[in-house]
């Protein structure tokens, strides 16, 4: 196999990679604290995850060119054509998310937002620990939100499982290490575009304070 390491080009900026791995850690933290009934740190993890998701959504519209949703969301017929050749080992490498993987990003962001939103209205069986919006609902309604909160998390686990299976498939069958690519942010694909990165000052001074403010307002909404 030809060594393409010398021709690797920057693909994912630091914000995309930071959001990706922060979501991995925070979803794990949310699961761990929830399983151990540590509601204080469960809330902290949830608010942190909300901030990361909001940042990634903003970056999907106003971030670097390769981070924008329009870069990797394709028309349905393109996705269908990709699926026809999905099992072909010699299918040309795609820079960044392939036509199917792009929609998996939207699925993950959507279900995580739904999961967090349900948690904001949920309350425990004793009526003691609840989200900031739980008081706006009846106890029974808040308990229903808590049950949905658990069910949706199972759906999230299913999507995560499919994601891991896809990573293994690409590593073994397609000989593409997607994990490493998300660490160093580079791609050796033939169609790799030049990364047009956004100034980090725009992120630090313009976006992050707004995200922090939104999360803070939600936290203290009650």
WOTA-V679564 format. One record per run of one state. SS is the DSSP state (alpha for helix, beta for strand, coil for the rest). FROM is the first residue (numbers start at 0). LEN is the number of residues. If there is no record, write none. Layout:
BEGIN
SS FROM LEN
SS FROM LEN
END
This chain:
BEGIN
coil 0 4
alpha 4 3
coil 7 1
beta 8 2
coil 10 3
alpha 13 22
coil 35 3
alpha 38 24
coil 62 2
alpha 64 3
coil 67 1
alpha 68 4
coil 72 3
alpha 75 9
coil 84 14
alpha 98 23
coil 121 1
beta 122 1
coil 123 6
beta 129 1
coil 130 3
alpha 133 3
coil 136 2
alpha 138 34
coil 172 5
alpha 177 7
coil 184 1
beta 185 2
coil 187 12
alpha 199 20
coil 219 3
END
